[in-house]
Amino acid sequence: MRALTRLVLPMVVVTALTSGCGAFDPRLVVNGGSGTDGIDAEVTLRDTVAHRPYSLGGWDMCLDRPGSVTITRIELIRPYNDIVLQAFSSRPHTGPMLGNAEKPLTDLGFPARSPAVTTVCEENPFHTELALQYAKMGDDSAGAEGVRITYTSAGRERTVDFDLRVLLCPPGDAERCRDAYEVLRTSSDDD
C-alpha cells in the first residue's frame, strides 16, 4: 500500500499544480476591448493611395496582473479589397501618442521589434501604446473589421481581438468608400 501511495501522491500533486497554472499568467488588455462589445475604434483615412504606409496609433495596452507578454503577430480580421498590415509595434506611453501619419512606424520613433508589454492596468496611468502600419495594394477603397493580436504569456500562446475598423478611401471618394463598406459589412453579417 505504501508503494502505491508513494506513486499516486506525487502524480496528484503535479496534476493539482499544473491544472491551474494558466489561470495566473497575465492577459493582454487592449483599449478596454475584447471583441465582444462592438467597435472599440474606427478610423477612416481619406485620399489614400496604393503601396503607401499609413501608420495609426494611440491605443492603450496593459496587463490584467503583473508579468510580461510578448506580441508575436497581428492579423487582420475580415479584410476586404487588398488591405494589408505591413507592421506593428509598441512603446511605453510617456508622451503624446501617435494618432496617424503617412510614414513607416520606424520613422515615427517606434522600435522595429516591439518590446514586451509589462505595464499593469491598475498600477500605472501610463500604459503601452499599440501602433499599426497599414497599406492597400490597389486603387479602390480597402478596410478591415479589426485585428487579432497573438501573444505569449508565461509560455502559452493567447489571442485578443481588438475591434478597430479601418477604412482606406481613395482620393475624393470618402463618402462612397464608407457607404460601400457598410453595404459589404451588412451583406456579410447576413451569411
Backbone hydrogen bonds in HBPLUS format (Angstrom, degrees):
<---DONOR---> <-ACCEPTOR-->    atom                        ^
c    i                          cat <-CA-CA->   ^        H-A-AA   ^      H-
h    n   atom  resd res      DA  || num        DHA   H-A  angle D-A-AA Bond
n    s   type  num  typ     dist DA aas  dist angle  dist       angle   num
A0005-THR N   A0001-MET O   2.98 MM   4  6.30 154.2  2.05 148.8 156.2     1
A0006-ARG N   A0002-ARG O   2.91 MM   4  6.14 160.8  1.95 152.9 157.2     2
A0007-LEU N   A0003-ALA O   3.13 MM   4  6.31 136.1  2.33 137.4 148.7     3
A0007-LEU N   A0004-LEU O   3.21 MM   3  5.10 129.0  2.49  92.0 105.3     4
A0008-VAL N   A0004-LEU O   2.85 MM   4  6.02 163.5  1.88 154.9 159.2     5
A0009-LEU N   A0005-THR O   2.93 MM   4  5.68 166.7  1.95 149.1 153.5     6
A0011-MET N   A0008-VAL O   3.05 MM   3  5.24 117.0  2.47 102.9 118.6     7
A0012-VAL N   A0008-VAL O   3.01 MM   4  6.30 152.3  2.09 157.3 165.9     8
A0013-VAL N   A0009-LEU O   3.04 MM   4  6.29 163.1  2.07 157.5 161.7     9
A0014-VAL N   A0010-PRO O   2.98 MM   4  6.12 166.9  2.00 150.6 153.8    10
A0015-THR N   A0011-MET O   3.01 MM   4  6.09 160.9  2.05 143.6 149.2    11
A0016-ALA N   A0012-VAL O   2.93 MM   4  6.07 159.7  1.97 148.5 154.2    12
A0017-LEU N   A0013-VAL O   2.94 MM   4  6.13 156.4  2.00 149.3 155.8    13
A0018-THR N   A0014-VAL O   2.96 MM   4  6.09 160.7  2.00 151.9 156.6    14
A0019-SER N   A0015-THR O   2.98 MM   4  5.83 143.6  2.11 145.4 153.4    15
A0023-ALA N   A0020-GLY O   3.13 MM   3  5.58 149.9  2.23 112.8 121.5    16
A0024-PHE N   A0021-CYS O   3.18 MM   3  5.81 164.7  2.21 118.9 123.2    17
A0064-ASP N   A0027-ARG O   3.06 MM  37  5.60 150.7  2.15 150.2 159.2    18
A0029-VAL N   A0062-CYS O   2.79 MM  33  5.37 165.6  1.81 168.3 167.1    19
A0062-CYS N   A0029-VAL O   3.00 MM  33  5.37 148.3  2.10 147.4 156.2    20
A0033-GLY N   A0030-VAL O   2.76 MM   3  5.74 159.5  1.80 141.5 141.9    21
A0031-ASN N   A0060-ASP O   2.67 MM  29  4.89 156.8  1.72 148.4 155.5    22
A0040-ASP N   A0163-ASP O   2.89 MM 123  5.26 151.1  1.98 137.3 146.7    23
A0041-ALA N   A0163-ASP O   3.23 MM 122  6.63 156.3  2.29 155.4 153.9    24
A0165-ARG N   A0041-ALA O   2.93 MM 124  6.30 150.3  2.02 159.3 151.9    25
A0043-VAL N   A0165-ARG O   2.80 MM 122  6.24 159.9  1.84 164.4 171.4    26
A0167-LEU N   A0043-VAL O   2.88 MM 124  6.29 154.3  1.95 159.0 166.1    27
A0045-LEU N   A0167-LEU O   2.88 MM 122  6.19 170.6  1.89 173.6 171.9    28
A0169-CYS N   A0045-LEU O   2.89 MM 124  5.98 171.3  1.89 173.7 176.6    29
A0048-THR N   A0169-CYS O   2.73 MM 121  5.64 168.7  1.75 164.8 160.8    30
A0051-HIS N   A0136-LYS O   2.82 MM  85  5.83 163.9  1.85 170.8 175.3    31
A0054-TYR N   A0134-TYR O   2.82 MM  80  5.09 156.3  1.88 151.3 153.7    32
A0134-TYR N   A0054-TYR O   2.84 MM  80  5.09 167.4  1.86 145.0 140.7    33
A0055-SER N   A0101-ALA O   2.83 MM  46  5.27 157.0  1.88 170.2 169.8    34
A0101-ALA N   A0055-SER O   2.92 MM  46  5.27 143.5  2.06 144.9 152.8    35
A0056-LEU N   A0132-LEU O   2.77 MM  76  5.32 166.6  1.79 162.5 166.9    36
A0132-LEU N   A0056-LEU O   2.77 MM  76  5.32 158.3  1.81 158.4 165.8    37
A0057-GLY N   A0099-GLY O   2.81 MM  42  5.00 153.6  1.87 146.2 147.5    38
A0130-LEU N   A0059-TRP O   2.79 MM  71  5.25 161.4  1.83 154.1 160.7    39
A0061-MET N   A0128-THR O   2.72 MM  67  5.04 133.1  1.94 146.1 159.8    40
A0128-THR N   A0061-MET O   2.99 MM  67  5.04 167.1  2.01 154.1 155.4    41
A0063-LEU N   A0119-THR O   2.79 MM  56  6.08 148.3  1.89 148.1 158.6    42
A0121-CYS N   A0063-LEU O   2.89 MM  58  5.59 169.0  1.90 150.3 152.8    43
A0069-VAL N   A0117-VAL O   3.06 MM  48  5.35 154.9  2.12 144.0 151.9    44
A0117-VAL N   A0069-VAL O   2.84 MM  48  5.35 156.5  1.90 161.2 164.4    45
A0070-THR N   A0152-THR O   3.09 MM  82  5.26 154.5  2.16 140.5 148.0    46
A0152-THR N   A0070-THR O   2.82 MM  82  5.26 153.8  1.89 142.6 149.6    47
A0072-THR N   A0150-THR O   2.85 MM  78  5.76 155.5  1.91 139.7 148.1    48
A0073-ARG N   A0150-THR O   3.38 MM  77  5.30 164.1  2.41 136.3 136.0    49
A0150-THR N   A0073-ARG O   2.86 MM  77  5.30 174.6  1.86 163.7 163.7    50
A0075-GLU N   A0148-ARG O   3.00 MM  73  5.23 159.7  2.04 142.4 147.2    51
A0148-ARG N   A0075-GLU O   2.77 MM  73  5.23 159.3  1.81 153.3 160.7    52
A0077-ILE N   A0146-GLY O   2.79 MM  69  4.91 158.0  1.84 134.3 130.2    53
A0145-GLU N   A0077-ILE O   2.84 MM  68  5.45 141.0  2.00 160.5 168.4    54
A0080-TYR N   A0143-GLY O   2.85 MM  63  5.52 146.3  1.96 160.4 157.7    55
A0143-GLY N   A0080-TYR O   3.21 MM  63  5.52 160.5  2.25 141.1 145.6    56
A0137-MET N   A0082-ASP O   2.97 MM  55  5.42 153.0  2.04 144.8 153.4    57
A0084-VAL N   A0135-ALA O   2.82 MM  51  5.43 162.3  1.86 160.2 160.1    58
A0135-ALA N   A0084-VAL O   3.05 MM  51  5.43 138.2  2.23 149.9 152.9    59
A0086-GLN N   A0133-GLN O   2.68 MM  47  5.44 136.3  1.87 151.9 166.0    60
A0087-ALA N   A0133-GLN O   3.37 MM  46  5.01 154.5  2.44 130.3 133.1    61
A0133-GLN N   A0087-ALA O   2.85 MM  46  5.01 164.1  1.88 150.6 146.0    62
A0089-SER N   A0131-ALA O   3.01 MM  42  5.35 154.0  2.08 150.0 150.4    63
A0131-ALA N   A0089-SER O   2.96 MM  42  5.35 157.7  2.01 158.3 152.7    64
A0091-ARG N   A0129-GLU O   3.14 MM  38  5.40 142.6  2.28 136.4 147.3    65
A0129-GLU N   A0091-ARG O   2.78 MM  38  5.40 160.0  1.82 172.6 165.5    66
A0093-HIS N   A0127-HIS O   2.86 MM  34  5.48 159.7  1.90 155.6 152.3    67
A0107-ASP N   A0104-PRO O   3.05 MM   3  5.41 132.3  2.29 106.3 118.5    68
A0108-LEU N   A0105-LEU O   2.93 MM   3  5.05 146.0  2.05 102.7 113.7    69
A0110-PHE N   A0105-LEU O   3.18 MM   5  5.48 161.0  2.21 148.3 142.9    70
A0123-GLU N   A0120-VAL O   3.12 MM   3  5.41 137.1  2.31 106.8 118.8    71
A0142-ALA N   A0168-LEU O   3.00 MM  26  5.22 150.0  2.09 138.7 148.2    72
A0168-LEU N   A0142-ALA O   2.72 MM  26  5.22 175.1  1.73 164.9 166.2    73
A0144-ALA N   A0166-VAL O   3.04 MM  22  5.53 142.9  2.18 147.1 156.3    74
A0166-VAL N   A0144-ALA O   3.08 MM  22  5.53 157.0  2.14 151.1 158.3    75
A0147-VAL N   A0162-PHE O   3.00 MM  15  5.38 159.7  2.04 148.5 154.5    76
A0162-PHE N   A0147-VAL O   2.85 MM  15  5.38 168.7  1.86 166.8 170.3    77
A0149-ILE N   A0160-VAL O   2.87 MM  11  5.32 170.6  1.88 159.1 156.5    78
A0160-VAL N   A0149-ILE O   2.94 MM  11  5.32 143.6  2.07 141.7 153.3    79
A0151-TYR N   A0158-ARG O   2.87 MM   7  5.42 163.4  1.90 149.7 154.9    80
A0158-ARG N   A0151-TYR O   2.78 MM   7  5.42 165.7  1.80 165.1 169.3    81
A0153-SER N   A0156-ARG O   2.82 MM   3  5.24 161.1  1.85 152.0 155.9    82
A0156-ARG N   A0153-SER O   2.94 MM   3  5.24 165.5  1.96 116.4 120.6    83
A0164-LEU N   A0162-PHE O   2.85 MM   2  5.71 123.9  2.17 113.7  97.2    84
A0173-ASP N   A0170-PRO O   3.19 MM   3  5.59 147.7  2.30 145.0 138.6    85
A0177-CYS N   A0173-ASP O   2.93 MM   4  5.93 152.6  2.00 147.8 156.7    86
A0178-ARG N   A0174-ALA O   3.00 MM   4  6.17 161.4  2.04 148.3 151.9    87
A0179-ASP N   A0175-GLU O   2.93 MM   4  6.18 165.3  1.95 153.9 158.2    88
A0180-ALA N   A0176-ARG O   2.81 MM   4  5.88 166.2  1.83 152.5 156.3    89
A0181-TYR N   A0177-CYS O   3.03 MM   4  6.17 153.2  2.10 143.5 151.1    90
A0182-GLU N   A0178-ARG O   2.99 MM   4  6.26 157.9  2.04 148.9 154.5    91
A0183-VAL N   A0179-ASP O   3.03 MM   4  6.36 153.9  2.10 149.9 156.6    92
A0184-LEU N   A0180-ALA O   2.97 MM   4  6.24 163.4  2.00 149.6 154.0    93
A0185-ARG N   A0181-TYR O   2.81 MM   4  6.01 165.7  1.83 157.1 161.3    94
A0186-THR N   A0182-GLU O   2.92 MM   4  6.00 160.3  1.96 145.4 150.7    95
A0187-SER N   A0183-VAL O   2.97 MM   4  6.12 163.4  2.00 151.3 155.8    96
A0188-SER N   A0184-LEU O   2.97 MM   4  6.13 151.7  2.05 148.5 156.1    97
A0189-ASP N   A0185-ARG O   3.02 MM   4  6.16 136.9  2.21 140.3 151.5    98
A0191-ASP N   A0188-SER O   3.36 MM   3  5.40 153.4  2.43  98.7 106.0    99
